Amino acid sequence: MKKILLIATGGTIASKDTEVGLVPSITSEEILRFVPEIAEICDVTAIQLMNIDSSNMSPDGWIKMTECIKENYNKYDGFVITHGTDTLAYAASALSYLIQNSKKPIVLTGSQKSIYLKDTDARKNLMDSFIFVCDEKANGVHIVFDSKVIMGTRARKTRTHSYNAFDSVDYPIIATVFNNKVLYYIEDQIEGEVEFFNELNTNVNILKLVPGIDPEILEFVGNISDVLIIEGFGVGGLPNYEGKNLLLKKAEKLKEQGTIIVLSTSVPHEGSNIEVYQVGNEVKGNLNLIETYNMTTESTVCKLMWITAQTLDAKKVEEMFYTTIAHDIMY
């Protein structure tokens, strides 16, 4: 029987209703008591790492999860983290960079309704997570939700209320959990030894373009950022209003000052390709900026936090960004 560590961090799955709305207050031990069947498939130990709404989760919390897994890595065969859904995809992406080459599975899950309610998805999500984490072929960082096993770097919350809250963006789901068995579509072979990292640079910001945006906003955000991710329209680019190219000029100035600029897209699927149109081709030719292609916003942010905690050298950042980790980028 495998030994699994449950790491509870709060979220809706652990919430109870109060006068001010749902508040995480159910402990890790209580969570396990709602699903006694888990004890039949593994030897489980529970840790209450924190008990917070996932909107309050920060990179410090991701570091704490990483440190907890590192401290217990040799004691357990796998790990299940219960987490709020709002920033769950960010946490999964962050752990994919902070814990690399893990032959032991690390599963994140949560729910759209609290585990203490009758009509909840929590008990199924938790049971599915333990079924997957106990499977002999399971490894790496994944989200298990609504019976789907999603690569940590490819997940995104796409629905605010429905039980099928998460999708795998531009990459197949890894497996499904059906009739208490794991049915694989993709089997990953992990090579090398597990590697843990303990630093993230939080000075990574996103600016979402809106039609007619004031170029001064780009300059302001860029001046206070080590990394500025510009989330543009369609396949990407910078608008050239009235032929003045003011956004491009601001971007050039920021790059000269050492700000790392990354071009992304606000479109949920299929990614960027900034060379298609003139508004992007000019940027690519003049600045040769990093672009995200089909990476998710969550993995883009977390990967850049991880990279720039190690180096701010633009060439090294670009090289590391385009190095695929856990299927995060394809171009």
Disulfide bonds with the S-S distance in Angstrom:
none
